[in-house]
Structure formats: structure tokens, C-alpha cells
């Protein structure tokens, strides 16, 4: 049972396993089917064990985590979850990444696609058109994105956990925006921009940009806030309001999802076929310095993630010069 598990720092040190996974192996979720705890994972059951309420009307204060040496072990995982939640909310990656790879190397060589020949019918005895898959010409150096939150235990101990979680989610969002910028940089690198037909962006330019990706389907368009505001002001976009009201996503009348990317410069927009454009490489998932959080409570919270990006099909990305 979850109440019998001995919580200690060593549970964070098991190679290849997250804290929650270790807990889940010690306290499997299937043991709680058809019980009042069925909707909780192993970590959430430990919060219940120590009566730590992290949100809602009866939310506890941060100091509740540190009432015992065992309950203090839960604090780093709570911090990691909040940071990840903030990262996920600010991330654009679900709209541009086609595949995800895990590696324990610092550098990574992705795959690229090179096509030759035509798509016409092949005459008898003629050479077949080919699609060649090769290793990328050079390796990708994975980048570490990190941020440190400095605060004393005395300054936050009496604050509600729910309030502190907002700060952690904001920290995660800041890291995520840096990752977004890296993804946008890789996508646009080496792509010749499509020029506007006139002096300013028009709806006709958007349609032409969509059509410029003839061999692929443009599923996503990354825009700076200023450029997205221009697009949303087009008369033709008024018919897309209902999509936003129902799904929270803005799509053009021809089905391209518009994604606001504050990290993108105002002079370009990036069109992407998210099904084959970009590979994301994880060197590490979110890492939180658990030892400091347990032993020194929370004088300093350091977190990081190591990632890189590799273009798979170069034709699956297009760039529009918006000015």
C-alpha cells in the first residue's frame, strides 16, 4: 500500500527511471482499480498520504512539505511537475515536431531525405525515381536550456502551494520559449523567403504562401504577435472565429493552424508540414536539483533540459518575408 512506502532521496538516483516511475513500480496503479484512489498516480497518492493539498480552497502552505523528512522528498517532484506544466503550456512543439528521439550523446546526426527523378509513370526498363535517406552532413550539438530561481525558504514557507506553483510554471514557460526559438531557428535556416506581392502583408499573400509548399501540406504557420495580429484583422479571417471559440486554435479558411511565437522576429513567418518537417532530440528531460531542494529546502531551484532539432524533409518548411 502507498502508506507503507519508505520515501528517501535515493529514489531520485535510480538510473533511467523517474521518481514517479520508481514509485509506480513500488505502488502499481492497478492495485487501485475501482477504488477512490483510482484517478491518482503514485506521486499523487503520496501527497494524499501526507495530507498535502496543492490547490483549491483548502490548499496548504509550502511548509507542509517539510513537516517530516519523508514528505520533504516529495517536494522536488512537485517542483518538476509544475515546471513541466509551464513548459508544456508555452510550447509550440506539438505543432511542428514530427518525431522525438532520445539520446545520451552530446551530439546527434539526424536523417535527411533527398529525392531524385520524377513522379511520372516509369517506362519499361527505365531507371526508377528514388528517395535517398542519408545521415545529415554534420552532427547537431544539443543545447542546454536552464533557469535558476533564487528564493529563501523563509520567504515562501507561509505562502500557499498553489501560489508558488504559479511561479514555477512561469519559470517553465521561460525555458520553453527559449526552446521554441531554437526550433524556429532550425526550421528557417537555409530557406529562401517567399516575398510579398506588395508593400504590406495581404490575405492573397497568405494564400500564395500556402500554395508555395506544393509537395507538402502546410499544417502550421508560426507568426510573431505583430504579424498574427495583422492576419487576424483580415476580413477573410472573421469566418474562423468559431474555430477559436471551440478549440482555442486559430485556423485559416484553408486549414492552416496559426501559432503565435513571440520569439520569432517580425519580418518572417514560417510554414511547416508538421508531419515530416522536424525531429526533436532529447538529451535529458527536465532535471531539477533534488538534493538541494530536500536538504536546504528551497534556497535555490535550478532546472534544465537538453534538446536539439534536426530537419527531416527540407521541402516541408517554407518562410514568408512579412515586410
N, C-alpha and C positions, 0 to 999 in steps of 0.2 A: 504493500500500500504506500501511497505517496507520503504519508506521515512518518514512515519508518526510514526514509532515505537519509543518509548522513551527508549533509552538504559541506563541502570543503573546496578550497581553491584549486586543488588538484584536478577537479572535474573540468577545468578550463584548459588543462595541459595535455589532453589526450590527442595525439597526432591524427589529423584527418577527420576529427569529429568536433562538431559544435557543442556548446554547453547543453543546448536543448536536446540535441540528438543523444548525448550521453544520458541525460535524464530520461528520455523516452525509452531507451533500452533498459534502464533500471525500473521504469514505471510505464509499461506499454499502454497506449491509448485504448487498445481493445479490451483492456480489463474494466473499462468504464462504460461499455455499451449499455444503453437502456438505464443509465443512472443519471442523477442530477449533475454529474461531472462530465457527461458525455461531450459537451461542447468545448471543453478546456483542453489545452495541450499540457505537457508535463511541467513546463515552466509556470503556467497559469495555475496549475494545481498547487504548486509550491507557494505561490502568492496567497492562495486561499488557506493553505496550511498555517501560515504565519499571520493571517488576517490582515494582509496589506491590500488596501483598496487604492487603486491607482487613478481612478476617475469617478465622476459622479458626485452626487450631493454629499456623500459621506467619505469623500476622498481623504486619505491620510496625509500626514506631513512627511517630508523626506526622511526625517529622523526615524521613522517607523522601520525602515530597512535595517537600521543599526542597533536595534534593541537586543540582538543576540549575534554571536559570531556566525551562526548558520544563516540567519536571514540576511546578513550583510553580503553573503556570497551571491545572492540574487540580484544585487544592485548593478553590477556590470552588464548582465544580460538585459536588464530593463533599459539601461542607457543605450546599449547596442540596438535594441528593438526600436526605440524612439528615433535614434539617428537614421536607421534604415527606413523607417516610415517617412521621415522628412525627405530622404533621398529619393524614394520611390515617387513621392508626390510631385517633386520638382523635375523628375527625369523625363527626357524626350525619347529615351532609347527604345521603348516599346514600339515607337512609330518609325524607327529607322533601322533597327538591328534585325538581320535575317537569321543569324546563328550565333551561339555563345559557346566559347571554348574555355576550358580550364587548363592552366599550365603552372608548373612550378619553376619555370625558367624565367630569366630576366628579359630575354629577347625571344621573339617568335616570328617564324616565317609562315605567312599565310598562303592561301591558294589564289591564283588568278585564272581567269578564263580568257582564252584567245580563240576567236572564230575565224575560219577561212572558208572560201568558196561561197556559193550562193544557195538559196533555198529553192531553186528551180528543180524540176524533175531531172533525174540523173539518167543520161543515155547509157545504153549497154556498153560496158567496157570502159566507161569514163571514170575518172577519179572521183571519189566521194568527198563532199564537203566535210570539214572536220571541226570539232570543238576540242581544243587542247587545254588541258589543265596543267598548270605549272606552279612550282613554288615561286613566291614573289622574289623579285630580283634582289631585294635586301631584307634584312630582318627588321622587325619592329621592336623598338625599345619600349617596354611597358613603363608607364608613368605612375608615380605615387601621388595621390591627392590626399591631403591631410589637413586637419584643423585642430587647434588646441583651445579648450575652454578653461579659463582660469577663474576659479571661484573658491572661496573658503567654505568649509562645512558650516561654520557659524552663520554665514550669510544666507544659507539656503535651508538649513535644518528645520526651520519653523514654517517654511512655505509649503503649500500643497503640492503633492507629487504631480498633479495634473498641470500646474503652472510651470514647474520645472521641465515637464515633458515638452511643453511648447518651445522652450529654449533649445532643447536637444533636437527637436525636429527642424528648427531653423538652422541649426548648425549642420545637420544632414543636408538640408536644401542647398546651403552654400557650397558644400563639397560636390553635390550633384550638378550644380550649374557649371562648375569647372570641368566636370566630366563631359557635360553637354557641349561645351566649347571645343573640347578636344575632338569629339565625334564630328562636329560640324566642320572643323578644320580639315580633318582627314577626308571627309566626303567631297569638299570643294577643291581640294588640292589637284592641280593639273587639269582642271576642267575649264574650257574656254566659255566665257559667259555669253548667253544669248542677249543681244542688245534690244532696247526698247525701239518701237517704231517711231516714237515722237520724243518730246522733251520730258514727259511725265508718264508714270505708270497708268495704263488703262485696262479695262476688262478684256479688251481684244488682245492685249499683250499676254495676259494670263492664259487665254485660250491657245494662243500660238506657242507659248512656253510648254503647256501641257502636250501639244501635238509634236513638239520637237523631240520628245522621247519616243520615237516611233517603234523601236524594237522592244520596249518595255512599257509597263503600265505605271504611270506616276501615281503613287498611292498617297504620298505625303509631300507637303511643301513647308519647309522651315522658313519663318519670316521674323524679322526684327519687330518689336512692338510698333514702331512707326510705320513700317510697311504693311503690317497686318491691319492697322487702323485705316490705312488708305483703301485696302481691299474690302474691308467690311463696310466702307462707306459707298461702295459701288451700288448703283441702283439694282443691278442684277443679283446682288447678294441678299436682298431683302427676302427672297424666297427660301433662304437657307436658315432663317431664324428658328423655325420649328425643329430642325435637326439639333440645334444647340440646346434648345429647351428640353428636349427629350434625352439627349445623350451627353451633353456637356462638350461635345466636339463640334467644330465648325467645318463644314464641307462645302466646296464649290458646287455649283449645279452639275458639274461633270464628275463629281465623286472624289475629288482630291481633299484629303484632310489637311486643314491649315493648323500648324503648330507654332505657337508663339515661342520664340527663342531669343531672350534678351541678350544672350552672349553673341549673337550674330550681328555683324556690322550692318548699318542701314543701307548700304549700297548694293547688297546682293540678297537673293532668296535662293534656296536650294530645293530642287525637286528630287524625290527619291522613290524608287520602287523598293519598298521595304522587304520584299520577298527575296531579293537577291543582291542588295547593294553592299551591305556592311556586316562584317564579323566583329564581335566584341570578344576580347580575350581577357579573362580574369587571371591575374597573378595571385591575388588574395581577395577574399570577401572583406566585409567591413571588420576591421580589427580595432578593438578597444583595449587599452591597457588595464586589464582586470586587476592586476596585483596592487597597483596604486589605489584603485577605487575601493578596494577592500581594506587595505592596511592603513591608508591615510585618509580614508573616507572619500572626499572628492575635492581636494585642494587643486587638482588639475585633471582634466579629462582630455586625453589625446586619442584621436581616432583617425584611421586612414583606410584607403582602398587602393589597390594597384591594378590598373587596367590598361588596355591598349586597343586599337582599332585597325582593321585591315579591310580594304575594299575588295570585294569578290568579283563583281562584274562592273567594269568601269562605265559601260553604257547605261547602267541603272541609276546614274546620278547626272543631274543637269543643274546648271547655275544660270540665274537670271540677273542681269545688271539692272537694278531697280531705279537708278538715277542716270 
